Amino acid sequence: MEKYTQRDQLIELANKMFIYTDEQDWELLQKEVFKNEVHMDMSSLGGPASLMTALEVCEMWKTGLEGVDFVNHLAGNYLVSIKEKKAEVFAYATATHFKETAKNGRTREFVGKYKLGMVQTKTGWRINRFVYTLKYMSGNITLE
Protein backbone atom coordinates (compact mmCIF):
# COMPACT_ATOMS: atom_id res chain seq x y z
CA MET A 1 0.00 0.00 0.00
CA GLU A 2 1.28 3.44 -0.93
CA LYS A 3 1.98 5.87 1.87
CA TYR A 4 0.55 9.34 1.36
CA THR A 5 1.98 12.56 2.75
CA GLN A 6 -0.28 14.74 4.89
CA ARG A 7 -0.55 17.14 1.96
CA ASP A 8 -1.70 14.28 -0.28
CA GLN A 9 -4.29 13.24 2.32
CA LEU A 10 -5.67 16.79 2.56
CA ILE A 11 -5.98 17.23 -1.21
CA GLU A 12 -7.56 13.77 -1.40
CA LEU A 13 -10.13 14.89 1.20
CA ALA A 14 -10.97 18.01 -0.82
CA ASN A 15 -11.34 15.86 -3.95
CA LYS A 16 -13.60 13.42 -2.10
CA MET A 17 -15.84 16.34 -1.14
CA PHE A 18 -16.18 17.38 -4.78
CA ILE A 19 -16.58 13.84 -6.16
CA TYR A 20 -19.05 12.64 -3.51
CA THR A 21 -21.10 15.80 -4.06
CA ASP A 22 -21.09 15.19 -7.83
CA GLU A 23 -22.23 11.60 -7.22
CA GLN A 24 -24.71 12.80 -4.57
CA ASP A 25 -23.29 10.26 -2.14
CA TRP A 26 -24.51 11.99 1.00
CA GLU A 27 -23.61 9.03 3.22
CA LEU A 28 -19.93 9.08 2.24
CA LEU A 29 -19.79 12.86 2.63
CA GLN A 30 -20.95 12.45 6.22
CA LYS A 31 -18.82 9.40 6.94
CA GLU A 32 -15.52 10.27 5.24
CA VAL A 33 -15.42 14.02 4.58
CA PHE A 34 -17.14 16.24 7.12
CA LYS A 35 -16.65 16.50 10.84
CA ASN A 36 -19.91 16.28 12.77
CA GLU A 37 -20.14 20.08 12.97
CA VAL A 38 -19.04 22.31 10.12
CA HIS A 39 -18.79 26.09 10.00
CA MET A 40 -20.40 26.76 6.60
CA ASP A 41 -19.96 30.06 4.83
CA MET A 42 -21.52 30.28 1.39
CA SER A 43 -22.63 33.87 2.00
CA SER A 44 -21.37 34.91 -1.45
CA LEU A 45 -24.40 32.99 -2.78
CA GLY A 46 -26.75 34.69 -0.29
CA GLY A 47 -27.66 33.78 3.25
CA PRO A 48 -25.59 33.88 6.43
CA ALA A 49 -22.67 31.75 7.52
CA SER A 50 -23.64 29.25 10.21
CA LEU A 51 -22.60 26.20 12.20
CA MET A 52 -24.26 23.13 10.68
CA THR A 53 -24.16 19.39 11.19
CA ALA A 54 -22.79 17.24 8.38
CA LEU A 55 -26.32 15.93 7.85
CA GLU A 56 -27.70 19.48 7.51
CA VAL A 57 -25.01 20.34 4.95
CA CYS A 58 -25.89 17.26 2.90
CA GLU A 59 -29.62 17.97 3.12
CA MET A 60 -29.04 21.57 1.98
CA TRP A 61 -26.97 20.44 -1.00
CA LYS A 62 -29.40 17.64 -1.86
CA THR A 63 -32.26 20.15 -1.94
CA GLY A 64 -30.18 22.59 -4.01
CA LEU A 65 -29.42 19.91 -6.60
CA GLU A 66 -32.98 18.59 -6.97
CA GLY A 67 -33.87 18.41 -10.65
CA VAL A 68 -30.25 18.68 -11.79
CA ASP A 69 -29.26 15.64 -13.86
CA PHE A 70 -25.48 15.88 -13.48
CA VAL A 71 -22.98 17.88 -11.45
CA ASN A 72 -19.28 18.11 -12.27
CA HIS A 73 -16.68 19.87 -10.11
CA LEU A 74 -13.20 20.55 -11.43
CA ALA A 75 -10.73 21.77 -8.80
CA GLY A 76 -7.08 22.70 -8.72
CA ASN A 77 -4.44 25.25 -7.77
CA TYR A 78 -4.33 23.74 -4.30
CA LEU A 79 -2.46 25.60 -1.59
CA VAL A 80 -2.05 23.61 1.62
CA SER A 81 -0.94 24.81 5.04
CA ILE A 82 -0.58 22.42 7.97
CA LYS A 83 -0.10 23.25 11.65
CA GLU A 84 0.01 20.15 13.83
CA LYS A 85 -3.51 18.67 13.74
CA LYS A 86 -5.10 21.54 11.81
CA ALA A 87 -4.86 22.43 8.15
CA GLU A 88 -6.29 24.74 5.52
CA VAL A 89 -6.69 23.89 1.86
CA PHE A 90 -7.32 26.60 -0.70
CA ALA A 91 -8.58 25.69 -4.17
CA TYR A 92 -10.08 27.22 -7.25
CA ALA A 93 -13.01 25.23 -8.62
CA THR A 94 -15.77 25.26 -11.17
CA ALA A 95 -19.06 23.44 -10.75
CA THR A 96 -21.10 22.70 -13.85
CA HIS A 97 -24.75 21.70 -13.45
CA PHE A 98 -26.54 19.99 -16.35
CA LYS A 99 -30.30 19.59 -16.82
CA GLU A 100 -31.47 17.76 -19.93
CA THR A 101 -34.94 19.36 -20.02
CA ALA A 102 -33.84 22.98 -19.53
CA LYS A 103 -35.15 25.19 -22.33
CA ASN A 104 -32.78 28.16 -22.16
CA GLY A 105 -29.50 26.25 -22.15
CA ARG A 106 -28.81 23.00 -20.35
CA THR A 107 -25.88 24.12 -18.19
CA ARG A 108 -24.96 26.64 -15.56
CA GLU A 109 -21.50 27.14 -14.18
CA PHE A 110 -20.29 28.42 -10.84
CA VAL A 111 -16.69 29.66 -10.68
CA GLY A 112 -15.13 30.40 -7.34
CA LYS A 113 -12.64 29.63 -4.63
CA TYR A 114 -12.74 27.44 -1.54
CA LYS A 115 -11.03 27.69 1.83
CA LEU A 116 -11.44 24.40 3.64
CA GLY A 117 -10.48 24.10 7.29
CA MET A 118 -9.52 20.57 8.27
CA VAL A 119 -8.73 18.82 11.53
CA GLN A 120 -7.09 15.50 12.20
CA THR A 121 -9.38 13.07 14.02
CA LYS A 122 -9.03 9.46 15.16
CA THR A 123 -10.48 8.38 11.80
CA GLY A 124 -8.37 10.73 9.65
CA TRP A 125 -8.62 14.29 8.39
CA ARG A 126 -12.10 15.86 8.26
CA ILE A 127 -13.46 19.21 7.06
CA ASN A 128 -14.72 21.42 9.89
CA ARG A 129 -14.80 24.77 8.07
CA PHE A 130 -16.07 25.46 4.55
CA VAL A 131 -15.85 28.89 2.94
CA TYR A 132 -16.94 29.31 -0.67
CA THR A 133 -16.51 32.62 -2.48
CA LEU A 134 -18.31 32.91 -5.80
CA LYS A 135 -16.42 34.80 -8.50
CA TYR A 136 -19.12 34.55 -11.16
CA MET A 137 -21.89 32.41 -12.62
CA SER A 138 -22.60 31.82 -16.28
CA GLY A 139 -25.06 29.96 -18.46
CA ASN A 140 -28.72 29.31 -17.70
CA ILE A 141 -28.65 30.28 -14.03
CA THR A 142 -32.17 28.97 -13.27
CA LEU A 143 -31.86 25.85 -15.46
CA GLU A 144 -35.48 26.38 -16.53
Secondary structure, 3 states (H helix, E strand, C coil): CCCCCHHHHHHHHHHHHHHHHHCCCHHHHHHHHEEEEEEEECHHHCCCCEEEEHHHHHHHHHHHCCCCCEEEEEEEEEEEEEECCEEEEEEEEEEEEECCCCCCCCEEEEEEEEEEEEEEECCEEEEEEEEEEEEEEEECCCCC
